[in-house]
């Protein structure tokens, strides 16, 4: 069984500041991990994924995440926030099967 | 290439009525999934089709929900009769067959917002 915990349902940062969205997972098998983003009135868009190999993965729009097995974490970061990054972000895990288990989501607000 | 499409985008129905949601996956994607997000909670898995067969329906809440995927193309999710707790956003996603590059990437549609009053 898998589970995901996203710390902070709302995160606010200033434009240009570091974005850090936290995700911890639990999985009884080697996990595949994903970050999705949902912009207003749109569907979920895949930001990045970790399956195997390099633990630091880069995604679209300057985001990256690092898989840390010892900490069971997959935190999402971006060095410099932009107003267009304001959206809801979801961390998800699958145990190599197909169905995704999602966290509750983090709403990112970017302020001037 | 067209993405995953869902119809309708919004539906408002009264308790006891029937609603049918439709999902058209990306062409060539064998895997089709339904998920639901109830307000304020996480997105939860409902079921998974591989072509026209139900691979996993462990997330279906009860027998008021019926999903079909005739011919292995589009899928429908019927709720009959609808209850207040069925309100939420229903997402559909599709992915390539296992073994292909990117098989684990699920592409999501925009969702159908269902409101039961």
gemmi code that builds the backbone of each chain (N, CA, C; Angstrom):
import gemmi

chains = {
    "A": [
        ("UNK", (0.842, -1.196, 0.000), (0.000, 0.000, 0.000), (0.875, 1.244, 0.000)),
        ("UNK", (0.350, 2.297, -0.579), (1.090, 3.558, -0.648), (0.294, 4.690, -0.012)),
        ("UNK", (1.009, 5.696, 0.464), (0.364, 6.912, 0.954), (1.302, 8.082, 0.719)),
        ("UNK", (0.725, 9.283, 0.677), (1.497, 10.504, 0.439), (1.041, 11.568, 1.419)),
        ("UNK", (2.001, 12.263, 1.979), (1.712, 13.385, 2.864), (2.356, 14.641, 2.294)),
        ("UNK", (1.543, 15.653, 2.077), (2.056, 16.944, 1.640), (1.892, 17.914, 2.804)),
        ("UNK", (3.016, 18.420, 3.265), (2.987, 19.339, 4.399), (2.676, 20.743, 3.915)),
        ("UNK", (1.623, 21.309, 4.466), (1.241, 22.661, 4.085), (0.231, 22.649, 2.959)),
        ("UNK", (-1.010, 22.928, 3.271), (-2.029, 22.975, 2.217), (-1.934, 24.285, 1.436)),
        ("UNK", (-1.347, 25.300, 2.061), (-1.146, 26.590, 1.401), (0.278, 27.059, 1.680)),
        ("UNK", (0.968, 27.459, 0.616), (2.315, 28.013, 0.730), (2.334, 29.328, -0.036)),
        ("UNK", (2.911, 30.341, 0.593), (3.003, 31.652, -0.037), (4.463, 32.065, -0.120)),
        ("UNK", (4.892, 32.509, -1.295), (6.268, 32.968, -1.478), (6.244, 34.284, -2.244)),
        ("UNK", (7.318, 35.011, -2.147), (7.470, 36.233, -2.924), (8.028, 35.894, -4.296)),
        ("UNK", (7.682, 36.684, -5.277), (8.237, 36.478, -6.608), (9.759, 36.564, -6.530)),
        ("UNK", (10.440, 35.593, -7.139), (11.890, 35.548, -7.096), (12.457, 34.715, -5.971)),
        ("UNK", (11.622, 34.356, -5.021), (12.082, 33.556, -3.883), (12.062, 32.068, -4.222)),
        ("UNK", (12.744, 31.303, -3.372), (12.780, 29.855, -3.530), (11.405, 29.251, -3.246)),
        ("UNK", (11.031, 28.299, -4.093), (9.813, 27.526, -3.855), (10.220, 26.148, -3.321)),
        ("UNK", (9.626, 25.761, -2.210), (9.862, 24.431, -1.642), (8.519, 23.853, -1.224)),
        ("UNK", (8.104, 22.794, -1.905), (6.858, 22.106, -1.561), (7.235, 20.697, -1.111)),
        ("UNK", (6.746, 20.353, 0.079), (7.199, 19.107, 0.697), (6.267, 17.933, 0.417)),
        ("UNK", (6.899, 16.784, 0.211), (6.151, 15.547, -0.031), (6.895, 14.399, 0.621)),
        ("UNK", (6.197, 13.678, 1.466), (6.728, 12.440, 2.034), (5.802, 11.306, 1.644)),
        ("UNK", (6.387, 10.165, 1.394), (5.592, 9.046, 0.915), (5.823, 7.826, 1.780)),
        ("UNK", (4.931, 6.878, 1.623), (5.082, 5.566, 2.235), (4.753, 4.545, 1.170)),
        ("UNK", (5.636, 3.573, 1.024), (5.395, 2.541, 0.023), (6.041, 1.241, 0.450)),
        ("UNK", (5.335, 0.160, 0.261), (5.861, -1.154, 0.633), (6.739, -1.748, -0.464)),
        ("UNK", (6.763, -1.094, -1.607), (7.609, -1.524, -2.731), (8.327, -0.288, -3.262)),
        ("UNK", (9.365, -0.481, -4.065), (10.062, 0.688, -4.632), (9.070, 1.603, -5.333)),
        ("UNK", (9.064, 2.871, -4.954), (8.038, 3.779, -5.480), (8.408, 4.438, -6.798)),
        ("UNK", (7.375, 4.759, -7.547), (7.504, 5.716, -8.637), (6.794, 6.975, -8.138)),
        ("UNK", (7.439, 8.120, -8.279), (6.923, 9.351, -7.687), (6.698, 10.415, -8.745)),
        ("UNK", (5.678, 11.212, -8.532), (5.281, 12.207, -9.520), (4.888, 13.508, -8.812)),
        ("UNK", (5.103, 14.589, -9.537), (4.502, 15.864, -9.161), (3.641, 16.331, -10.342)),
        ("UNK", (2.403, 16.687, -9.997), (1.477, 17.244, -10.979), (1.130, 18.666, -10.542)),
        ("UNK", (0.767, 19.495, -11.530), (0.320, 20.852, -11.243), (-1.045, 21.062, -11.904)),
        ("UNK", (-1.901, 21.766, -11.188), (-3.206, 22.109, -11.750), (-3.376, 23.612, -11.717)),
        ("UNK", (-3.407, 24.216, -12.903), (-3.693, 25.639, -13.017), (-5.220, 25.813, -13.000)),
        ("UNK", (-5.685, 26.983, -12.643), (-7.133, 27.198, -12.570), (-7.858, 26.790, -13.846)),
        ("UNK", (-8.920, 26.029, -13.660), (-9.794, 25.605, -14.757), (-9.092, 24.714, -15.777)),
        ("UNK", (-8.040, 24.061, -15.354), (-7.342, 23.134, -16.246), (-7.192, 21.776, -15.582)),
        ("UNK", (-6.758, 20.796, -16.369), (-6.520, 19.464, -15.824), (-5.159, 19.388, -15.152)),
        ("UNK", (-4.830, 18.217, -14.683), (-3.540, 17.993, -14.046), (-2.464, 17.829, -15.110)),
        ("UNK", (-1.357, 18.532, -14.915), (-0.246, 18.454, -15.854), (0.967, 17.871, -15.147)),
        ("UNK", (1.620, 16.902, -15.778), (2.789, 16.281, -15.157), (3.959, 17.253, -15.171)),
        ("UNK", (4.511, 17.516, -13.988), (5.677, 18.381, -13.858), (6.968, 17.585, -14.014)),
        ("UNK", (7.040, 16.482, -13.287), (8.221, 15.637, -13.323), (7.907, 14.298, -12.686)),
        ("UNK", (8.817, 13.336, -12.917), (8.614, 12.014, -12.347), (9.949, 11.375, -12.000)),
        ("UNK", (9.905, 10.489, -11.004), (11.028, 9.639, -10.670), (10.572, 8.201, -10.806)),
        ("UNK", (11.305, 7.428, -11.604), (11.019, 5.985, -11.689), (12.241, 5.221, -11.213)),
        ("UNK", (13.318, 5.292, -11.942), (14.570, 4.672, -11.506), (15.722, 5.579, -11.948)),
        ("UNK", (16.935, 5.262, -11.479), (18.089, 6.018, -11.952), (18.378, 7.240, -11.111)),
        ("UNK", (18.740, 8.309, -11.760), (19.151, 9.541, -11.088), (18.080, 10.025, -10.123)),
        ("UNK", (18.531, 10.342, -8.920), (17.569, 10.718, -7.879), (17.146, 12.174, -7.958)),
        ("UNK", (17.915, 12.989, -8.654), (17.527, 14.381, -8.870), (16.906, 14.478, -10.254)),
        ("UNK", (15.641, 14.812, -10.282), (14.942, 14.855, -11.561), (14.510, 16.280, -11.866)),
        ("UNK", (14.646, 16.633, -13.115), (14.261, 17.969, -13.554), (12.979, 17.878, -14.362)),
        ("UNK", (12.155, 18.885, -14.170), (10.889, 18.895, -14.879), (10.717, 20.155, -15.696)),
        ("UNK", (9.471, 20.416, -16.010), (9.173, 21.588, -16.817), (9.141, 22.838, -15.954)),
        ("UNK", (9.267, 23.975, -16.603), (9.138, 25.281, -15.949), (10.144, 25.514, -14.829)),
        ("UNK", (11.303, 24.856, -14.907), (12.362, 25.098, -13.944), (12.237, 24.365, -12.627)),
        ("UNK", (11.278, 23.483, -12.494), (11.105, 22.721, -11.268), (11.997, 21.484, -11.245)),
        ("UNK", (12.384, 21.088, -10.063), (13.096, 19.840, -9.886), (12.727, 19.226, -8.551)),
        ("UNK", (13.018, 17.940, -8.414), (12.720, 17.240, -7.168), (13.799, 16.190, -6.946)),
        ("UNK", (14.053, 15.895, -5.696), (15.065, 14.899, -5.357), (14.437, 13.760, -4.575)),
        ("UNK", (14.640, 12.561, -5.050), (14.173, 11.367, -4.353), (15.190, 11.010, -3.276)),
        ("UNK", (14.734, 11.001, -2.031), (15.607, 10.622, -0.912), (14.959, 9.439, -0.211)),
        ("UNK", (15.504, 8.273, -0.507), (14.924, 7.042, 0.036), (15.016, 6.999, 1.556)),
        ("UNK", (16.145, 7.441, 2.091), (16.350, 7.371, 3.543), (15.368, 8.259, 4.299)),
        ("UNK", (14.917, 9.314, 3.646), (13.978, 10.247, 4.279), (12.553, 10.032, 3.757)),
        ("UNK", (12.368, 9.102, 2.883), (11.080, 8.858, 2.184), (10.458, 10.182, 1.738)),
        ("UNK", (11.277, 10.988, 1.056), (10.808, 12.304, 0.628), (11.013, 12.504, -0.860)),
        ("UNK", (10.245, 13.434, -1.394), (10.338, 13.806, -2.806), (9.888, 15.254, -2.900)),
        ("UNK", (10.643, 16.150, -2.294), (10.281, 17.562, -2.234), (10.505, 18.248, -3.579)),
        ("UNK", (9.617, 19.166, -3.882), (9.658, 19.919, -5.145), (10.258, 21.293, -4.893)),
        ("UNK", (11.197, 21.696, -5.748), (11.823, 23.004, -5.580), (11.913, 23.754, -6.900)),
        ("UNK", (11.998, 25.064, -6.766), (12.282, 25.939, -7.897), (13.057, 27.128, -7.340)),
        ("UNK", (14.187, 27.459, -7.916), (15.047, 28.500, -7.320), (14.391, 29.875, -7.228)),
        ("UNK", (13.587, 30.207, -8.220), (13.035, 31.552, -8.274), (11.583, 31.517, -8.730)),
        ("UNK", (10.677, 31.865, -7.845), (9.256, 31.792, -8.163), (8.836, 32.885, -9.132)),
        ("UNK", (7.891, 32.523, -9.975), (7.309, 33.474, -10.919), (5.814, 33.510, -10.664)),
        ("UNK", (5.229, 34.644, -10.989), (3.780, 34.781, -10.774), (3.002, 33.655, -11.442)),
        ("UNK", (3.486, 33.197, -12.580), (2.781, 32.159, -13.335), (2.839, 30.787, -12.654)),
        ("UNK", (3.638, 30.670, -11.596), (3.718, 29.391, -10.864), (2.560, 29.196, -9.896)),
        ("UNK", (1.772, 30.216, -9.699), (0.633, 30.107, -8.785), (-0.344, 29.049, -9.298)),
        ("UNK", (-0.541, 28.022, -8.513), (-1.359, 26.868, -8.925), (-1.445, 25.917, -7.737)),
        ("UNK", (-2.119, 24.801, -7.949), (-2.151, 23.748, -6.932), (-1.246, 22.606, -7.384)),
        ("UNK", (-0.440, 22.118, -6.480), (0.552, 21.098, -6.780), (0.238, 19.815, -6.012)),
        ("UNK", (0.344, 18.711, -6.728), (0.021, 17.403, -6.144), (1.206, 16.456, -6.278)),
        ("UNK", (1.533, 15.820, -5.190), (2.529, 14.757, -5.193), (1.774, 13.431, -5.263)),
        ("UNK", (2.311, 12.469, -6.009), (1.624, 11.189, -6.155), (2.642, 10.066, -6.210)),
        ("UNK", (2.206, 8.887, -5.817), (3.070, 7.705, -5.802), (2.330, 6.516, -6.388)),
        ("UNK", (3.086, 5.659, -7.055), (2.555, 4.364, -7.442), (3.630, 3.344, -7.140)),
        ("UNK", (3.192, 2.158, -6.785), (4.156, 1.125, -6.436), (4.548, 0.277, -7.626)),
        ("UNK", (4.583, 0.903, -8.804), (4.949, 0.139, -9.983), (3.744, -0.472, -10.669)),
        ("UNK", (2.613, -0.336, -10.010), (1.369, -0.771, -10.635), (0.888, 0.347, -11.516)),
        ("UNK", (-0.348, 0.654, -11.440), (-0.853, 1.720, -12.282), (-1.541, 2.843, -11.522)),
        ("UNK", (-2.348, 2.491, -10.527), (-3.114, 3.561, -9.895), (-2.214, 4.469, -9.075)),
        ("UNK", (-2.520, 5.758, -9.175), (-1.779, 6.766, -8.434), (-2.454, 7.035, -7.093)),
        ("UNK", (-1.639, 7.206, -6.065), (-2.118, 7.657, -4.772), (-1.603, 9.069, -4.584)),
        ("UNK", (-2.530, 10.005, -4.362), (-2.191, 11.420, -4.307), (-2.144, 11.943, -2.878)),
        ("UNK", (-1.363, 13.008, -2.701), (-1.456, 13.801, -1.491), (-2.640, 14.742, -1.612)),
        ("UNK", (-2.868, 15.516, -0.559), (-4.032, 16.401, -0.524), (-3.830, 17.693, -1.294)),
        ("UNK", (-2.620, 17.916, -1.810), (-2.386, 19.098, -2.629), (-1.867, 20.273, -1.826)),
        ("UNK", (-1.062, 21.103, -2.479), (-0.561, 22.343, -1.889), (-0.849, 23.484, -2.845)),
        ("UNK", (-1.568, 24.471, -2.329), (-1.885, 25.658, -3.127), (-0.723, 26.637, -2.982)),
        ("UNK", (-0.075, 26.955, -4.092), (1.044, 27.889, -4.071), (0.572, 29.269, -4.491)),
        ("UNK", (0.849, 30.241, -3.654), (0.545, 31.637, -3.955), (1.861, 32.376, -4.121)),
        ("UNK", (1.961, 33.175, -5.168), (3.167, 33.959, -5.420), (2.805, 35.431, -5.341)),
        ("UNK", (3.480, 36.116, -4.452), (3.172, 37.526, -4.221), (4.259, 38.437, -4.769)),
        ("UNK", (3.849, 39.620, -5.176), (4.812, 40.600, -5.692), (5.675, 41.150, -4.564)),
    ],
    "B": [
        ("UNK", (-1.454, 16.405, -31.415), (-2.147, 15.259, -30.799), (-3.113, 15.773, -29.746)),
        ("UNK", (-4.368, 15.342, -29.832), (-5.361, 15.784, -28.869), (-5.092, 15.142, -27.531)),
        ("UNK", (-5.384, 15.874, -26.467), (-5.215, 15.353, -25.117), (-6.445, 14.585, -24.686)),
        ("UNK", (-6.504, 14.285, -23.409), (-7.665, 13.622, -22.839), (-8.797, 14.637, -22.736)),
        ("UNK", (-9.959, 14.264, -23.225), (-11.098, 15.172, -23.155), (-12.192, 14.554, -22.301)),
        ("UNK", (-12.951, 15.416, -21.639), (-14.028, 14.970, -20.776), (-15.263, 15.829, -21.045)),
        ("UNK", (-16.415, 15.173, -20.926), (-17.671, 15.860, -21.164), (-18.719, 15.356, -20.186)),
        ("UNK", (-19.538, 16.210, -19.586), (-19.474, 17.669, -19.694), (-18.404, 18.237, -18.772)),
        ("UNK", (-18.171, 19.526, -18.848), (-17.217, 20.149, -17.933), (-17.869, 20.387, -16.571)),
        ("UNK", (-19.159, 20.655, -16.586), (-19.907, 20.843, -15.351), (-21.254, 20.144, -15.479)),
        ("UNK", (-21.743, 19.632, -14.361), (-23.071, 19.050, -14.333), (-23.685, 19.295, -12.961)),
        ("UNK", (-24.897, 19.832, -12.985), (-25.629, 20.041, -11.734), (-26.912, 19.226, -11.822)),
        ("UNK", (-27.079, 18.302, -10.901), (-28.256, 17.439, -10.911), (-28.838, 17.365, -9.518)),
        ("UNK", (-30.071, 16.890, -9.452), (-30.708, 16.724, -8.142), (-30.458, 15.314, -7.621)),
        ("UNK", (-30.477, 15.220, -6.335), (-30.349, 13.910, -5.686), (-31.373, 12.962, -6.283)),
        ("UNK", (-30.919, 11.751, -6.594), (-31.814, 10.752, -7.145), (-31.779, 10.655, -8.667)),
        ("UNK", (-31.232, 11.691, -9.301), (-31.139, 11.662, -10.757), (-29.921, 10.857, -11.206)),
        ("UNK", (-29.855, 10.666, -12.514), (-28.755, 9.919, -13.123), (-27.876, 10.866, -13.923)),
        ("UNK", (-26.573, 10.623, -13.863), (-25.637, 11.424, -14.657), (-24.627, 10.487, -15.301)),
        ("UNK", (-24.261, 10.793, -16.534), (-23.247, 10.012, -17.231), (-22.124, 10.926, -17.660)),
        ("UNK", (-20.933, 10.590, -17.236), (-19.736, 11.346, -17.588), (-18.993, 10.590, -18.675)),
        ("UNK", (-18.384, 11.343, -19.578), (-17.677, 10.694, -20.677), (-16.221, 11.120, -20.688)),
        ("UNK", (-15.365, 10.191, -21.073), (-13.929, 10.457, -21.197), (-13.424, 9.887, -22.509)),
        ("UNK", (-12.713, 10.705, -23.270), (-12.026, 10.244, -24.468), (-10.528, 10.306, -24.210)),
        ("UNK", (-9.864, 9.164, -24.180), (-8.429, 9.154, -23.874), (-7.615, 9.588, -25.088)),
        ("UNK", (-6.338, 9.715, -24.887), (-5.434, 9.989, -25.999), (-5.446, 8.769, -26.917)),
        ("UNK", (-5.511, 9.019, -28.208), (-5.578, 7.943, -29.180), (-4.397, 6.981, -29.012)),
        ("UNK", (-4.708, 5.702, -28.954), (-3.663, 4.696, -28.820), (-3.318, 4.311, -27.401)),
        ("UNK", (-3.863, 5.038, -26.437), (-3.598, 4.701, -25.029), (-4.524, 3.573, -24.592)),
        ("UNK", (-3.913, 2.470, -24.177), (-4.707, 1.322, -23.744), (-5.263, 1.498, -22.327)),
        ("UNK", (-4.509, 2.215, -21.509), (-4.899, 2.364, -20.111), (-5.755, 3.610, -19.923)),
        ("UNK", (-6.863, 3.437, -19.211), (-7.752, 4.555, -18.901), (-8.128, 4.463, -17.433)),
        ("UNK", (-8.069, 5.591, -16.754), (-8.315, 5.651, -15.317), (-9.386, 6.692, -15.012)),
        ("UNK", (-10.119, 6.432, -13.948), (-11.023, 7.429, -13.388), (-10.576, 7.722, -11.958)),
        ("UNK", (-10.578, 9.010, -11.630), (-10.270, 9.482, -10.284), (-11.348, 10.484, -9.878)),
        ("UNK", (-11.442, 10.727, -8.576), (-12.409, 11.705, -8.086), (-11.773, 12.515, -6.963)),
        ("UNK", (-12.098, 13.809, -6.978), (-11.687, 14.662, -5.871), (-12.906, 15.291, -5.243)),
        ("UNK", (-13.182, 14.892, -4.024), (-14.221, 15.525, -3.235), (-13.613, 16.780, -2.635)),
        ("UNK", (-14.411, 17.843, -2.527), (-13.886, 19.144, -2.099), (-13.052, 19.045, -0.825)),
        ("UNK", (-11.856, 19.609, -0.911), (-10.986, 19.681, 0.262), (-10.215, 18.420, 0.557)),
        ("UNK", (-10.435, 17.395, -0.245), (-9.740, 16.135, 0.029), (-8.831, 15.756, -1.136)),
        ("UNK", (-8.156, 14.626, -0.978), (-7.213, 14.229, -2.005), (-7.926, 13.620, -3.205)),
        ("UNK", (-7.206, 13.576, -4.311), (-7.702, 12.909, -5.506), (-7.598, 11.409, -5.264)),
        ("UNK", (-8.729, 10.721, -5.458), (-8.744, 9.279, -5.168), (-9.044, 8.462, -6.413)),
        ("UNK", (-8.350, 7.371, -6.524), (-8.509, 6.425, -7.620), (-9.869, 5.759, -7.545)),
        ("UNK", (-10.521, 5.626, -8.700), (-11.782, 4.896, -8.778), (-11.584, 3.562, -9.487)),
        ("UNK", (-11.144, 3.613, -10.746), (-10.897, 2.359, -11.436), (-9.984, 2.534, -12.628)),
        ("UNK", (-9.547, 1.392, -13.159), (-8.571, 1.334, -14.238), (-9.027, 0.325, -15.283)),
        ("UNK", (-9.068, 0.787, -16.536), (-9.327, -0.093, -17.671), (-8.027, -0.357, -18.421)),
        ("UNK", (-7.868, -1.585, -18.881), (-6.880, -1.877, -19.903), (-7.690, -2.304, -21.118)),
        ("UNK", (-7.628, -1.494, -22.128), (-8.515, -1.647, -23.293), (-9.945, -1.673, -22.760)),
        ("UNK", (-10.718, -2.706, -23.060), (-12.113, -2.698, -22.599), (-12.313, -3.427, -21.284)),
        ("UNK", (-11.257, -3.969, -20.724), (-11.385, -4.767, -19.499), (-11.084, -3.949, -18.251)),
        ("UNK", (-11.859, -4.187, -17.200), (-11.594, -3.548, -15.914), (-10.434, -4.263, -15.240)),
        ("UNK", (-9.336, -3.548, -15.078), (-8.141, -4.124, -14.464), (-8.222, -4.039, -12.945)),
        ("UNK", (-8.764, -2.912, -12.472), (-8.805, -2.662, -11.030), (-9.961, -1.708, -10.767)),
        ("UNK", (-10.953, -2.173, -10.036), (-12.067, -1.291, -9.686), (-12.207, -1.164, -8.182)),
        ("UNK", (-11.090, -1.289, -7.506), (-11.094, -1.289, -6.044), (-11.509, 0.041, -5.435)),
        ("UNK", (-11.450, 1.119, -6.207), (-11.795, 2.427, -5.667), (-13.229, 2.848, -5.884)),
        ("UNK", (-14.000, 2.061, -6.581), (-15.403, 2.415, -6.831), (-16.148, 2.420, -5.503)),
        ("UNK", (-16.856, 3.528, -5.210), (-17.452, 3.679, -3.870), (-18.562, 2.682, -3.567)),
        ("UNK", (-19.402, 2.393, -4.546), (-20.534, 1.493, -4.318), (-21.162, 1.150, -5.666)),
        ("UNK", (-22.213, 0.366, -5.616), (-22.801, -0.105, -6.875), (-23.678, 0.932, -7.573)),
        ("UNK", (-23.712, 2.141, -7.080), (-24.402, 3.205, -7.816), (-23.531, 3.737, -8.946)),
        ("UNK", (-22.286, 3.337, -8.947), (-21.338, 3.785, -9.970), (-21.088, 2.647, -10.956)),
        ("UNK", (-21.232, 2.949, -12.247), (-21.008, 1.958, -13.281), (-20.125, 2.561, -14.364)),
        ("UNK", (-18.989, 1.930, -14.602), (-18.064, 2.405, -15.635), (-18.006, 1.398, -16.761)),
        ("UNK", (-17.936, 1.940, -17.972), (-17.835, 1.085, -19.144), (-16.816, 1.657, -20.113)),
        ("UNK", (-16.268, 0.765, -20.912), (-15.345, 1.199, -21.955), (-15.518, 0.246, -23.145)),
        ("UNK", (-16.597, 0.392, -23.802), (-16.920, -0.457, -24.928), (-15.970, -0.208, -26.084)),
        ("UNK", (-15.422, -1.276, -26.638), (-14.521, -1.142, -27.776), (-13.147, -0.636, -27.427)),
        ("UNK", (-12.903, -0.426, -26.153), (-11.578, 0.011, -25.726), (-11.210, 1.418, -26.116)),
        ("UNK", (-12.209, 2.236, -26.447), (-11.894, 3.625, -26.789), (-12.350, 4.542, -25.668)),
        ("UNK", (-13.474, 5.228, -25.864), (-13.921, 6.154, -24.821), (-14.550, 5.371, -23.665)),
        ("UNK", (-14.691, 6.062, -22.565), (-15.283, 5.451, -21.379), (-16.395, 6.346, -20.846)),
        ("UNK", (-17.362, 5.701, -20.201), (-18.415, 6.437, -19.508), (-18.461, 6.011, -18.055)),
        ("UNK", (-18.824, 6.943, -17.217), (-19.015, 6.678, -15.797), (-20.410, 7.177, -15.438)),
        ("UNK", (-21.272, 6.234, -15.075), (-22.653, 6.575, -14.760), (-22.863, 6.505, -13.256)),
        ("UNK", (-23.567, 7.490, -12.749), (-23.928, 7.506, -11.333), (-25.449, 7.468, -11.263)),
        ("UNK", (-25.979, 6.416, -10.633), (-27.426, 6.227, -10.616), (-27.855, 5.430, -9.390)),
        ("UNK", (-28.666, 5.985, -8.508), (-29.058, 7.384, -8.428), (-28.001, 8.205, -7.695)),
        ("UNK", (-27.874, 9.456, -8.089), (-26.854, 10.302, -7.472), (-27.243, 10.694, -6.048)),
        ("UNK", (-26.242, 10.775, -5.174), (-26.406, 11.217, -3.797), (-25.556, 12.479, -3.590)),
        ("UNK", (-25.859, 13.187, -2.518), (-25.152, 14.450, -2.244), (-23.648, 14.245, -2.154)),
        ("UNK", (-23.236, 13.121, -1.547), (-21.805, 12.880, -1.339), (-21.052, 12.541, -2.615)),
        ("UNK", (-21.777, 12.420, -3.725), (-21.111, 12.142, -5.004), (-20.555, 13.414, -5.634)),
        ("UNK", (-20.885, 14.551, -5.079), (-20.380, 15.823, -5.612), (-18.865, 15.855, -5.558)),
        ("UNK", (-18.270, 16.407, -6.595), (-16.825, 16.511, -6.641), (-16.372, 16.677, -8.079)),
        ("UNK", (-15.078, 16.602, -8.284), (-14.522, 16.685, -9.632), (-14.044, 15.299, -10.032)),
        ("UNK", (-14.512, 14.838, -11.168), (-14.158, 13.517, -11.681), (-13.134, 13.696, -12.798)),
        ("UNK", (-11.974, 13.114, -12.579), (-10.893, 13.189, -13.555), (-10.745, 11.864, -14.281)),
        ("UNK", (-10.410, 11.980, -15.541), (-10.056, 10.826, -16.334), (-8.591, 10.983, -16.755)),
        ("UNK", (-7.887, 9.884, -16.858), (-6.496, 9.913, -17.294), (-6.233, 8.720, -18.200)),
        ("UNK", (-5.232, 8.838, -19.036), (-4.857, 7.698, -19.868), (-3.338, 7.578, -19.938)),
        ("UNK", (-2.878, 6.386, -20.266), (-1.438, 6.164, -20.388), (-1.177, 5.071, -21.418)),
        ("UNK", (0.070, 5.034, -21.844), (0.504, 4.036, -22.808), (0.483, 2.650, -22.188)),
        ("UNK", (0.583, 1.643, -23.022), (0.640, 0.282, -22.504), (1.971, 0.065, -21.807)),
        ("UNK", (1.943, -0.820, -20.841), (3.144, -1.142, -20.063), (4.244, -1.633, -21.001)),
        ("UNK", (5.446, -1.191, -20.723), (6.584, -1.590, -21.545), (7.000, -0.526, -22.530)),
        ("UNK", (6.080, 0.397, -22.806), (6.438, 1.477, -23.725), (7.053, 2.623, -22.933)),
        ("UNK", (7.868, 3.382, -23.592), (8.484, 4.540, -22.948), (7.407, 5.471, -22.423)),
        ("UNK", (7.565, 5.820, -21.169), (6.585, 6.731, -20.587), (5.313, 6.049, -20.149)),
        ("UNK", (5.360, 4.714, -20.012), (4.147, 3.977, -19.677), (3.547, 4.432, -18.363)),
        ("UNK", (4.379, 4.926, -17.461), (3.861, 5.299, -16.155), (3.383, 6.733, -16.096)),
        ("UNK", (3.426, 7.431, -17.205), (2.940, 8.804, -17.219), (1.470, 8.812, -17.556)),
        ("UNK", (0.700, 9.282, -16.618), (-0.729, 9.398, -16.849), (-1.052, 10.827, -17.255)),
        ("UNK", (-1.810, 10.946, -18.330), (-2.214, 12.246, -18.850), (-3.667, 12.477, -18.450)),
        ("UNK", (-3.898, 13.590, -17.809), (-5.210, 13.870, -17.241), (-6.041, 14.798, -18.110)),
        ("UNK", (-7.337, 14.574, -18.059), (-8.278, 15.500, -18.658), (-8.588, 16.637, -17.702)),
        ("UNK", (-9.388, 17.609, -18.146), (-9.691, 18.782, -17.319), (-10.674, 18.505, -16.192)),
        ("UNK", (-11.306, 17.346, -16.232), (-12.244, 17.006, -15.164), (-13.669, 17.417, -15.462)),
        ("UNK", (-14.599, 16.740, -14.806), (-16.016, 17.108, -14.814), (-16.394, 17.450, -13.385)),
        ("UNK", (-16.879, 18.661, -13.208), (-17.327, 19.061, -11.870), (-18.787, 18.688, -11.716)),
        ("UNK", (-19.061, 17.754, -10.816), (-20.423, 17.291, -10.572), (-20.930, 17.868, -9.259)),
        ("UNK", (-22.082, 18.487, -9.354), (-22.742, 19.010, -8.149), (-24.095, 18.345, -8.019)),
        ("UNK", (-24.307, 17.688, -6.898), (-25.593, 17.044, -6.622), (-26.288, 17.858, -5.537)),
        ("UNK", (-27.494, 18.329, -5.859), (-28.222, 19.210, -4.913), (-29.443, 18.522, -4.312)),
    ],
}
model = gemmi.Model(1)
for chain_id, residues in chains.items():
    chain = gemmi.Chain(chain_id)
    for i, (resn, *xyz) in enumerate(residues, 1):
        res = gemmi.Residue()
        res.name, res.seqid = resn, gemmi.SeqId(i, " ")
        for name, pos in zip(("N", "CA", "C"), xyz):
            atom = gemmi.Atom()
            atom.name, atom.element = name, gemmi.Element(name[0])
            atom.pos, atom.b_iso = gemmi.Position(*pos), 0.0
            res.add_atom(atom)
        chain.add_residue(res)
    model.add_chain(chain)
structure = gemmi.Structure()
structure.add_model(model)
structure.setup_entities()
